[in-house]
């Protein structure tokens, strides 16, 4: 239902999952970072979020959000990028490390121990919100008025 | 005129120390945590994010605590902070048609695909104080029902299909950004929407209300109001593709307005649009009314002199940080200004008295 489902490469999907993960949860699932060389030290900044006029028309600037980014290289030579919402530098660094590792031979293990866990938790969180919303679905009936008879 | 003054350092330091003590309040009462503000005063947090124009619930909670709950002061703090951040880029326009909705209502269609979903609303409450909240905080979990997770289509899409409503010009032109260049008038619709979405809720509400009472009436119906989260995607040059960098909660309102038609356009409905950070539905509805009102020239309507039709009036007075800055500066030392005023009044009075004496 959301944008990350269709037409995304595996890498886009894991980068998105890592960005949306709660920093604490990601640190629990993947506590120890392997040695790495920072190509861009974690940096806090703002991204201008855009909307579309009428939901589908020309873009306009809605407002900014805080984003932290990081780029690094592992000893293997793999380069990882992290762009994560918020101001948590460790989150951006951990996301970048995992992006790099997911390009190597640890990918299957990390997919099972980190990404699939994050995906399941996110899906459960969304399903709960959707189920609560569904319980507030209403049917409005218009009352018969005199002139209709 | 502002002339620098010297002195008062100790008094100022002491005033700020006292402010900190007053902010804390009675030490016998537990200190308020940022998480408590973020979770339990979420609508205040949302307003500060929307008008501070920076989506970061933790920062907004900090600003609310620091400002002792003065939301305009909190918005000011957020605006000041955001100027310290490097701009990392701009997102792709968010796709509100793919919003994970928690609320979605239409005042124009009772049976609409996707259904009417009330969500966590104050509507239909009796606005009676709930003294249970003064006692304990026990709440029962909300009810759930089977949900389908499909995208919820926009109501205006149904009207579009029949040609009954104006089409939105599409494109991907880079919109003007009033945080980068000073706002210039006349503003295009994209610039107006940016100014209104970060404008003061009370001001935008009053402008919208004035159109309902007849000052530039536009006969608005809420075609659709939806609240939910959307993914934020950004193109990352180093990667060469777009990635999801997070998600934001938004409120979107589309109004459907009457329109007679013109020489070039057949009679059809027109649209007003509101999109605001957070759960901010009063603001989003008001925004869509003011947006529609400001479109009078484009739609060939009469200018009746109504404030909500006056782009300069609306856009130049909507920003509460600018307004409060200018308003409150008059309380700061203006001794030199006032000294000259004082001398002028004394001289004028002396002249009047002299003339009276000469006449007697």
Boltz contact constraints between the chains, C-beta under 6 A:
constraints:
  - contact:
      token1: [A, 1]
      token2: [B, 149]
      max_distance: 6.0
  - contact:
      token1: [A, 1]
      token2: [B, 151]
      max_distance: 6.0
  - contact:
      token1: [A, 2]
      token2: [B, 98]
      max_distance: 6.0
  - contact:
      token1: [A, 2]
      token2: [B, 231]
      max_distance: 6.0
  - contact:
      token1: [A, 3]
      token2: [B, 98]
      max_distance: 6.0
  - contact:
      token1: [A, 3]
      token2: [B, 231]
      max_distance: 6.0
  - contact:
      token1: [A, 4]
      token2: [B, 244]
      max_distance: 6.0
  - contact:
      token1: [A, 12]
      token2: [B, 243]
      max_distance: 6.0
  - contact:
      token1: [A, 15]
      token2: [B, 243]
      max_distance: 6.0
  - contact:
      token1: [A, 16]
      token2: [B, 244]
      max_distance: 6.0
  - contact:
      token1: [A, 19]
      token2: [B, 244]
      max_distance: 6.0
  - contact:
      token1: [A, 19]
      token2: [B, 245]
      max_distance: 6.0
  - contact:
      token1: [A, 19]
      token2: [B, 246]
      max_distance: 6.0
  - contact:
      token1: [A, 45]
      token2: [B, 85]
      max_distance: 6.0
  - contact:
      token1: [A, 45]
      token2: [B, 86]
      max_distance: 6.0
  - contact:
      token1: [A, 45]
      token2: [B, 88]
      max_distance: 6.0
  - contact:
      token1: [A, 46]
      token2: [B, 85]
      max_distance: 6.0
  - contact:
      token1: [A, 46]
      token2: [B, 87]
      max_distance: 6.0
  - contact:
      token1: [A, 47]
      token2: [B, 88]
      max_distance: 6.0
  - contact:
      token1: [A, 47]
      token2: [B, 89]
      max_distance: 6.0
  - contact:
      token1: [A, 47]
      token2: [B, 91]
      max_distance: 6.0
  - contact:
      token1: [A, 47]
      token2: [B, 234]
      max_distance: 6.0
  - contact:
      token1: [A, 48]
      token2: [B, 90]
      max_distance: 6.0
  - contact:
      token1: [A, 49]
      token2: [B, 91]
      max_distance: 6.0
  - contact:
      token1: [A, 49]
      token2: [B, 232]
      max_distance: 6.0
  - contact:
      token1: [A, 50]
      token2: [B, 90]
      max_distance: 6.0
  - contact:
      token1: [A, 50]
      token2: [B, 91]
      max_distance: 6.0
  - contact:
      token1: [A, 50]
      token2: [B, 93]
      max_distance: 6.0
  - contact:
      token1: [A, 51]
      token2: [B, 93]
      max_distance: 6.0
  - contact:
      token1: [A, 51]
      token2: [B, 94]
      max_distance: 6.0
  - contact:
      token1: [A, 51]
      token2: [B, 275]
      max_distance: 6.0
  - contact:
      token1: [A, 52]
      token2: [B, 93]
      max_distance: 6.0
  - contact:
      token1: [A, 53]
      token2: [B, 189]
      max_distance: 6.0
  - contact:
      token1: [A, 53]
      token2: [B, 273]
      max_distance: 6.0
  - contact:
      token1: [A, 54]
      token2: [B, 168]
      max_distance: 6.0
  - contact:
      token1: [A, 54]
      token2: [B, 271]
      max_distance: 6.0
  - contact:
      token1: [A, 54]
      token2: [B, 273]
      max_distance: 6.0
  - contact:
      token1: [A, 55]
      token2: [B, 96]
      max_distance: 6.0
  - contact:
      token1: [A, 55]
      token2: [B, 154]
      max_distance: 6.0
  - contact:
      token1: [A, 56]
      token2: [B, 168]
      max_distance: 6.0
  - contact:
      token1: [A, 57]
      token2: [B, 168]
      max_distance: 6.0
  - contact:
      token1: [A, 57]
      token2: [B, 169]
      max_distance: 6.0
  - contact:
      token1: [A, 57]
      token2: [B, 170]
      max_distance: 6.0
  - contact:
      token1: [A, 58]
      token2: [B, 169]
      max_distance: 6.0
  - contact:
      token1: [A, 58]
      token2: [B, 171]
      max_distance: 6.0
  - contact:
      token1: [A, 58]
      token2: [B, 173]
      max_distance: 6.0
  - contact:
      token1: [A, 58]
      token2: [B, 190]
      max_distance: 6.0
  - contact:
      token1: [A, 59]
      token2: [B, 93]
      max_distance: 6.0
  - contact:
      token1: [A, 59]
      token2: [B, 175]
      max_distance: 6.0
  - contact:
      token1: [A, 60]
      token2: [B, 175]
      max_distance: 6.0
  - contact:
      token1: [A, 60]
      token2: [B, 190]
      max_distance: 6.0
  - contact:
      token1: [A, 60]
      token2: [B, 193]
      max_distance: 6.0
  - contact:
      token1: [A, 60]
      token2: [B, 194]
      max_distance: 6.0
  - contact:
      token1: [A, 61]
      token2: [B, 175]
      max_distance: 6.0
  - contact:
      token1: [A, 61]
      token2: [B, 177]
      max_distance: 6.0
  - contact:
      token1: [A, 61]
      token2: [B, 194]
      max_distance: 6.0
  - contact:
      token1: [A, 62]
      token2: [B, 197]
      max_distance: 6.0
  - contact:
      token1: [A, 63]
      token2: [B, 53]
      max_distance: 6.0
  - contact:
      token1: [A, 63]
      token2: [B, 277]
      max_distance: 6.0
  - contact:
      token1: [A, 64]
      token2: [B, 54]
      max_distance: 6.0
  - contact:
      token1: [A, 65]
      token2: [B, 55]
      max_distance: 6.0
  - contact:
      token1: [A, 66]
      token2: [B, 56]
      max_distance: 6.0
  - contact:
      token1: [A, 67]
      token2: [B, 88]
      max_distance: 6.0
  - contact:
      token1: [A, 67]
      token2: [B, 245]
      max_distance: 6.0
  - contact:
      token1: [A, 81]
      token2: [B, 239]
      max_distance: 6.0
  - contact:
      token1: [A, 83]
      token2: [B, 245]
      max_distance: 6.0
  - contact:
      token1: [A, 85]
      token2: [B, 245]
      max_distance: 6.0
  - contact:
      token1: [A, 85]
      token2: [B, 246]
      max_distance: 6.0
  - contact:
      token1: [A, 129]
      token2: [B, 102]
      max_distance: 6.0
  - contact:
      token1: [A, 130]
      token2: [B, 147]
      max_distance: 6.0
  - contact:
      token1: [A, 130]
      token2: [B, 149]
      max_distance: 6.0
  - contact:
      token1: [A, 131]
      token2: [B, 144]
      max_distance: 6.0
  - contact:
      token1: [A, 131]
      token2: [B, 147]
      max_distance: 6.0
  - contact:
      token1: [A, 132]
      token2: [B, 142]
      max_distance: 6.0
  - contact:
      token1: [A, 132]
      token2: [B, 144]
      max_distance: 6.0
  - contact:
      token1: [A, 133]
      token2: [B, 102]
      max_distance: 6.0
  - contact:
      token1: [A, 133]
      token2: [B, 117]
      max_distance: 6.0
  - contact:
      token1: [A, 133]
      token2: [B, 119]
      max_distance: 6.0
  - contact:
      token1: [A, 134]
      token2: [B, 145]
      max_distance: 6.0
  - contact:
      token1: [A, 134]
      token2: [B, 147]
      max_distance: 6.0
  - contact:
      token1: [A, 135]
      token2: [B, 143]
      max_distance: 6.0
  - contact:
      token1: [A, 135]
      token2: [B, 144]
      max_distance: 6.0
  - contact:
      token1: [A, 135]
      token2: [B, 145]
      max_distance: 6.0
  - contact:
      token1: [A, 136]
      token2: [B, 117]
      max_distance: 6.0
  - contact:
      token1: [A, 136]
      token2: [B, 118]
      max_distance: 6.0
  - contact:
      token1: [A, 136]
      token2: [B, 119]
      max_distance: 6.0
  - contact:
      token1: [A, 137]
      token2: [B, 115]
      max_distance: 6.0
  - contact:
      token1: [A, 137]
      token2: [B, 117]
      max_distance: 6.0
  - contact:
      token1: [A, 138]
      token2: [B, 116]
      max_distance: 6.0
  - contact:
      token1: [A, 138]
      token2: [B, 118]
      max_distance: 6.0
  - contact:
      token1: [A, 140]
      token2: [B, 110]
      max_distance: 6.0
